């Protein structure tokens, strides 16, 4: 077996700016990674986003070039496994987006060779359907009509970004949105590390009586004592997201001060490390969800397959393809607030146009 890795740069414009406490995003840039052997090809997406916890574009490109060179030296029937083993030994995870892309491409290729959907390669018991949340953007710009439209499309969890406008206007947007929630509908809030503990506590108090699913990453400085105080004050889950990789490793899940972990494979270094963390977190009594970095269809398909392998009952943050004005191929499309996974081998991604 002759294994080959390739990479192709892409730039994908967004339909409208993605605003968070970290700033404004107008396009997603990265590399489509391919792994080919014996006439088959698997794909991964390297889409760095340093503000979310990944490496820089420059670091990612160098790391991808390293893996491409390493792959060119591998021959024989164990070439794919040799490279997967080398990725698993990359413990420091200084380049998580690049490592995730290469691992995803290799696992996609391996699943295709074995005739398995990627989720079944990752876990023997995997889901075939996932609930997902609607990604509605900034609270200050939110309208009740957006909630009503998403509810009509079948969504029951509605994600809203906080921390990029005056809290008073954001709270007004949340209250207006709550008035349009369907039965059993929930708001999922994400502050992206925007607040001090006092502001976060004020926000939690102001949300009393509103149907909230969780509040992600509320604190600028995520000190455990402060997070524990917020979780004690909230009737809903407090979640860690981009601050999670900065915690000491190995992560002591028995001492985490919050109920929920938000897992991004491109930040955590791959599908397998994320799956392992999800299993450990669930065993320790924590909730887990998988979310997107607003990747291309190649990355989104891999994330969807991973979420199916994790089998969490919560709605995942994987309904982001509509934010892209262009894409690398057909993306998983939610219907009635869910994504149905295909039975075909591999991740489900099929590139449109030139491949690396």
Secondary structure, 3 states (H helix, E strand, C coil): CECEEEEEEEEEEEEEEEEECCEEEEEEEEEEEEEEECCEEEEEEECCCHHHCCCCHHHHHHHHHHHHHHHHCCECCCHHHHHHHHHHCCCCCCCHHHHHHHHHHHHHHHHHHHCCEHHHHHCCCCCCEEEECEEEEEHHHCCHHHHHHHHHCCCCEEEEECCCCCHHHHHHHHHHHHCCCCCCCEEEEECCCCECHHHHHHHHHHCCCCCEEEEECCECCCCHHHHHHHHHHCCCEEEECCCHHHCCCCCCHHHCCCCEEEECHHHHCCHHHHHHHHHHHHHCCCEEEEECCCCCHHHHHHHHHHHHHHCCCCCEECCCHHHECCCCECCCCCECCEEECCCCCECCCCECCCCC
